Amino acid sequence: MKQTFYQVLIILCAAIVASLLFNQISPDYIKSGLPLIAKNILSQDDKKVREISIEDAYQIAKKGKTLFVDARSKNDFKERHIKGAVNLDEKEFDEWIDDFLSRTDPETKIITYCDGIHCSLGRELAEKLFSVGYNNVYYLANGLTIWEEKLKKMSDE
């Protein structure tokens, strides 16, 4: 019985060593499990651009502590936009990003937006700004419409 226990223990140890060795030498396309050692202790939510509520965006705007960025085209921006916002067309990102980087502190709180339930330009622009070093970036989903509704509701009260 004792001998059987030692044999099982030896087989178990050999299987663990073989598994760890295979995990280290296998090509990336075979690896699909969890890493043995966590490479980053930050949660995924800490490393992503986040949506901001209209209430929070409005409170920040009242303090004047943020940069609102309209991700729509210049023509759409001319028609209507959030007061004080700048227009940085998401589709022309490569054309204006160098100038923006040189003029805007990376710690600036930025809220991007576009218009319409299905418009993703605000989120996409926020992700691009985040990827070039702006960590305080948020986006308003359906931003312009909900902003205008918020202002109208407040004026009606």
Secondary structure, DSSP 8 states (H G I E B T S, - for coil): -HHHHHHHHHHHHHHHHHHHHHHHHS-TTT--S--SS-S--S-GGGGS-EE--HHHHHHHHHHT--EEEE-S-HHHHHH---TT-EE--GGGHHHHHHHHHHHS-TT--EEEE-SSTT--HHHHHHHHHHHTT--SEEEETTHHHHHHHHHHHHHH-
